[in-house]
């Protein structure tokens, strides 16, 4: 019973943690980025994005859509330098396609639109929103200035020089995912278009659907509606390798930990076999009194089944307790892992699968000793009594 209990508890805890990691990662990815991205396959920008927005919103299951600009830049401050991905967004509608507004810890998205003119220079003070980890790395917090350097150069009096512009930090966001919080920044869409000399073009469209699990089907519908040269990619396709690895890891962990229950099943086989040897006299007497083979087998099968049932019944709450310890008392370094705590999600399907596997293995382990007990001949067992 102890072996089955430990096996069930280990399986439940492991599957709960693996499911929690997968769900947490998916929520953070989908919360920071959109469900579907539409881009032009033949060039870097999309010029007729307003017409595309109208067409995309007509596709079933599409909730909202917004244009965006995407590029890599270098951020510098008085205390640090960091290469980041910068996104130009429309602050008015960004909240309809991502969860960025709920991640804001300081400031608001609307502050990206406010560009008060500096009284000394007469230049608009453009705003930028940084991730929490990025702001800490640069030492640039709310209200301070940083310099954005573009990889593209401009012609100056001394030749080609990098394009630079000063931005004011008007917000800090915290998605809970270190990779995003340390390498992502936001500016307004007009500022991005002007800074990257894009004119009235954008990198693409980000789209939100009403059900993330049918995003691939909606992406196919959008692809068919827009036609070439536009391409639509859903969040599963953009992160296929990551989620495939998580799924494979969960399956392999389940298979490996089932071996714990298999070890317990060998204990059941050995225990019942010893009982058959020790109780051969009693078995012979029962058969001499009229007990048939099926009745003898039933006794040992029920014995092993009880072991599996009791072990499973104790293992389920034990596994649940282990999950609570993982979730509430164990923390992770966020600079090493993408999260600061161990996420745990216990699904009824996982518990049912573990319980069924444990009970089935325990039952199968009774077949051999039960058959040995059933074929015992009374005359052989009582010969030397």
C-alpha positions in Angstrom: 0.0 0.0 0.0 2.9 2.3 0.8 4.4 1.8 -2.6 1.2 2.5 -4.4 0.6 5.6 -2.2 4.0 7.1 -3.0 3.6 6.3 -6.7 0.1 8.0 -6.9 1.3 11.0 -4.9 4.4 11.5 -7.0 2.4 11.2 -10.3 -0.3 13.6 -9.2 2.3 16.2 -8.0 4.4 15.9 -11.1 1.5 16.2 -13.6 0.0 19.1 -11.6 3.4 21.0 -11.8 3.9 20.2 -15.5 0.3 21.3 -16.3 0.8 24.4 -14.2 4.0 25.4 -16.0 2.4 24.9 -19.4 -0.8 26.9 -18.5 1.2 29.7 -16.8 3.6 30.0 -19.7 0.7 30.0 -22.2 -1.2 32.7 -20.2 1.9 35.0 -20.1 2.7 34.5 -23.8 -0.9 35.1 -24.9 -1.3 38.0 -22.4 1.8 39.9 -23.7 1.4 39.1 -27.4 -1.7 38.7 -29.5 -3.4 35.5 -30.5 -2.7 36.0 -34.3 -0.3 38.2 -36.2 -0.7 39.2 -39.8 2.3 40.4 -41.8 3.3 41.0 -45.4 5.5 38.1 -46.6 7.1 40.1 -49.4 8.2 43.2 -47.6 8.8 44.6 -44.1 5.8 46.9 -43.9 2.0 47.0 -44.4 0.8 50.2 -46.0 -3.0 49.5 -46.4 -3.4 48.4 -42.8 -6.6 50.3 -42.3 -8.4 48.4 -45.0 -6.9 45.1 -43.6 -8.3 46.0 -40.2 -11.8 46.3 -41.6 -11.5 42.9 -43.4 -10.0 41.1 -40.5 -12.8 42.3 -38.1 -15.4 40.7 -40.4 -13.9 37.2 -39.9 -15.9 35.0 -37.4 -14.4 34.7 -33.9 -12.2 37.8 -34.3 -12.8 40.0 -31.3 -10.4 42.9 -32.0 -7.4 43.9 -34.1 -4.7 46.6 -33.9 -1.7 47.7 -35.9 1.8 47.5 -34.5 5.4 48.4 -35.3 8.2 46.0 -34.3 12.0 46.5 -34.3 15.2 46.1 -32.3 16.9 49.0 -30.7 19.5 49.9 -28.1 18.4 51.7 -24.9 21.0 53.7 -23.0 20.7 55.5 -19.7 23.2 57.1 -17.2 23.9 53.7 -15.6 23.3 51.0 -18.2 22.9 49.9 -21.9 20.6 47.2 -23.2 19.5 45.8 -26.5 15.7 45.4 -26.6 12.7 44.8 -28.8 10.6 47.9 -29.1 6.9 47.8 -30.2 4.9 50.8 -31.5 1.3 50.4 -30.4 -1.9 52.4 -30.4 -2.6 53.0 -26.7 -6.4 53.4 -27.3 -6.9 49.8 -28.7 -3.9 47.9 -27.4 -5.9 46.8 -24.4 -8.4 45.0 -26.7 -5.8 42.6 -28.1 -3.4 42.0 -25.2 -3.4 42.1 -21.4 -0.8 44.9 -21.3 -3.0 47.4 -19.3 -3.5 44.8 -16.5 0.3 44.4 -16.3 1.0 48.1 -15.7 2.6 48.7 -12.3 3.3 52.4 -12.8 1.7 54.8 -15.2 -0.9 54.1 -17.9 -0.9 53.3 -21.6 -2.6 56.6 -22.4 0.5 58.5 -21.2 2.1 57.3 -24.5 -0.2 59.8 -26.3 0.7 62.8 -24.2 3.7 64.5 -25.7 4.2 67.8 -23.8 6.7 70.1 -25.5 10.0 70.7 -23.6 10.1 74.4 -22.7 13.8 74.5 -23.2 14.2 72.7 -26.5 10.7 73.0 -28.0 10.9 69.2 -28.8 8.0 67.0 -27.8 8.8 64.7 -24.9 7.8 61.3 -26.2 6.9 58.5 -23.8 8.2 55.0 -23.4 7.0 52.0 -21.3 9.6 49.6 -20.0 9.5 46.1 -18.4 10.2 46.0 -14.7 13.4 44.0 -15.1 14.6 46.3 -18.0 13.9 49.4 -15.9 16.0 48.0 -13.1 18.8 47.0 -15.4 18.9 50.6 -16.9 18.3 52.3 -13.6 15.6 54.3 -15.4 12.3 54.6 -13.5 9.1 56.5 -13.9 9.7 60.1 -15.1 13.3 59.7 -16.1 14.9 60.0 -19.5 16.5 57.3 -21.7 18.0 57.4 -25.1 16.7 55.1 -27.9 19.3 54.3 -30.6 18.1 52.8 -33.9 20.2 50.2 -35.8 19.6 52.2 -39.0 21.9 55.2 -39.6 21.4 58.7 -40.9 23.8 60.9 -42.8 25.4 63.6 -40.7 28.2 66.2 -41.3 30.8 63.5 -40.3 29.3 60.6 -42.3 26.8 57.9 -41.1 25.7 58.2 -37.5 23.2 56.2 -35.5 19.7 57.7 -35.2 19.0 58.6 -31.5 16.1 60.1 -29.7 15.3 60.9 -26.0 12.2 59.3 -24.4 10.6 59.8 -21.0 9.7 56.7 -19.0 5.9 57.0 -18.6 5.2 53.5 -17.4 6.5 50.2 -16.0 4.9 46.9 -16.7 5.3 43.5 -15.0 4.1 40.5 -17.0 5.6 38.0 -14.5 7.8 36.5 -17.3 11.4 37.5 -17.1 12.1 37.2 -20.8 9.5 39.8 -21.6 10.1 42.1 -18.6 13.8 42.4 -19.4 13.8 42.8 -23.2 10.5 44.6 -24.2 9.6 48.3 -24.4 6.6 50.1 -25.9 6.2 53.5 -27.6 3.3 55.1 -29.4 2.6 54.0 -33.0 3.2 57.5 -34.5 6.5 57.8 -32.6 7.6 54.4 -33.9 6.6 55.3 -37.5 8.5 58.6 -37.3 11.5 57.2 -35.5 12.0 54.3 -38.0 11.1 56.4 -41.1 8.2 54.1 -41.9 5.7 56.8 -43.1 2.1 55.6 -42.9 3.1 51.9 -42.7 3.2 49.3 -39.9 4.9 46.0 -39.3 1.7 44.1 -39.1 -1.6 43.5 -37.3 -2.2 41.8 -34.0 -5.5 40.0 -33.6 -7.5 38.7 -30.6 -10.0 35.8 -30.9 -12.7 34.7 -28.6 -11.2 31.2 -28.1 -7.4 30.8 -28.1 -7.7 27.0 -28.9 -9.3 27.7 -32.3 -6.7 30.5 -33.2 -5.2 28.2 -35.8 -8.6 27.8 -37.6 -9.2 31.6 -37.4 -5.7 32.2 -38.8 -6.5 30.0 -41.7 -9.8 31.9 -42.4 -7.9 35.2 -42.2 -5.3 33.9 -44.6 -8.0 32.8 -47.1 -9.8 36.2 -46.8 -6.7 38.4 -47.2 -4.8 36.2 -49.7 -1.2 36.6 -50.9 1.1 38.3 -49.9 -0.3 38.4 -46.4 0.4 35.6 -43.9 -1.4 34.9 -40.6 0.4 33.0 -37.8 -1.3 32.0 -34.6 0.2 31.9 -31.1 0.5 28.1 -31.2 2.5 28.2 -34.5 4.8 30.9 -33.2 5.6 29.0 -30.1 5.2 25.4 -31.5 8.6 24.1 -30.4 8.2 25.3 -26.8 4.7 23.8 -26.2 5.6 20.6 -28.1 8.6 20.2 -25.7 6.4 20.8 -22.7 3.8 18.3 -23.9 6.5 15.6 -24.6 8.1 16.2 -21.2 4.8 15.8 -19.4 4.1 12.5 -21.2 7.6 11.2 -20.5 7.4 12.1 -16.8 4.1 10.2 -16.6 5.7 7.1 -18.1 8.8 7.3 -15.9 6.8 7.8 -12.7 4.4 5.0 -13.6 7.5 2.8 -13.0 7.1 3.6 -9.3 3.7 2.0 -9.3 5.1 -0.9 -11.3 7.7 -1.4 -8.6 4.8 -1.4 -6.1 3.0 -4.0 -8.2 6.0 -6.4 -8.0 5.7 -6.0 -4.2 2.0 -7.0 -4.6 3.1 -10.1 -6.6 5.7 -11.1 -4.1 3.4 -10.5 -1.1 0.5 -12.5 -2.6 2.9 -15.3 -3.7 4.2 -15.6 -0.2 0.6 -15.7 1.1 -0.2 -18.6 -1.3 2.8 -20.5 0.0 2.0 -19.8 3.6 -1.7 -20.5 3.2 -1.4 -23.6 0.9 -2.9 -25.8 3.7 -5.9 -23.5 4.1 -6.4 -23.3 0.3 -6.3 -27.1 0.1 -8.9 -27.4 2.8 -11.2 -24.8 1.1 -10.9 -26.7 -2.2 -11.5 -30.0 -0.5 -14.7 -28.5 1.0 -15.9 -27.6 -2.5 -14.4 -24.2 -3.3 -13.8 -23.9 -7.1 -10.8 -22.3 -8.9 -12.8 -19.1 -9.6 -13.6 -18.6 -6.0 -9.9 -19.1 -4.9 -8.8 -16.6 -7.6 -11.4 -14.1 -6.5 -10.0 -14.1 -3.0 -6.5 -13.1 -4.1 -7.7 -10.7 -6.7 -9.8 -8.8 -4.2 -6.8 -8.8 -1.9 -4.6 -7.1 -4.5 -7.4 -4.8 -5.6 -7.9 -3.6 -2.0 -4.2 -2.8 -1.8 -4.5 -0.7 -5.0 -7.7 1.0 -3.9 -6.4 1.9 -0.4 -3.0 3.0 -1.8 -4.7 5.2 -4.4 -7.2 6.7 -1.8 -4.3 7.7 0.5 -2.0 8.8 -2.4 -4.5 11.3 -3.9 -4.8 13.6 -0.8 -1.0 13.1 -0.2 -0.3 14.3 -3.8 -2.6 17.2 -3.3 -0.8 18.2 -0.1 2.6 18.1 -1.9 1.1 20.4 -4.6 0.1 22.9 -1.9 3.6 22.9 -0.4 5.1 23.5 -3.9 2.7 26.3 -4.6 2.8 28.2 -1.3 6.2 27.6 0.2 8.7 27.2 -2.7 10.0 30.2 -4.6 12.2 30.3 -7.7 14.8 32.9 -8.7 13.1 34.9 -11.5 16.3 35.8 -13.2 17.0 32.1 -13.8 13.5 30.9 -14.4 10.8 32.8 -16.2 8.5 32.7 -13.1 9.0 33.4 -9.4 6.9 30.5 -8.0 5.9 27.0 -8.9 2.5 27.0 -10.6 0.3 24.0 -9.8 -2.9 23.1 -11.6 -4.6 19.8 -10.6 -7.0 18.6 -13.3 -9.7 16.0 -12.7 -8.6 14.2 -15.9 -5.0 13.7 -14.5 -6.3 12.4 -11.2 -8.6 10.0 -13.0 -5.8 8.8 -15.2 -3.4 8.3 -12.3 -6.0 6.5 -10.2 -7.1 4.2 -13.0 -3.5 3.3 -13.9 -2.6 2.5 -10.2 -5.7 0.4 -9.7 -5.3 -1.4 -13.0 -1.6 -2.2 -12.4 -2.5 -3.4 -8.9 -5.2 -5.6 -10.2 -3.0 -7.1 -13.0 -0.3 -7.9 -10.4 -2.8 -10.3 -8.7 -3.3 -12.5 -11.8 -0.2 -14.6 -11.5 -0.4 -15.4 -7.7 -4.2 -15.9 -8.0 -3.7 -18.4 -10.8 -1.0 -20.2 -8.8 -3.4 -20.4 -5.8 -6.3 -21.7 -8.0 -4.3 -24.5 -9.6 -3.1 -25.8 -6.2 -4.1 -29.5 -5.8 -5.5 -30.4 -2.3 -3.8 -33.8 -2.3 -0.4 -32.3 -2.9 -0.9 -29.6 -0.3 -2.1 -32.0 2.4 0.2 -34.9 1.7 2.6 -34.2 4.5 0.1 -32.7 7.0 
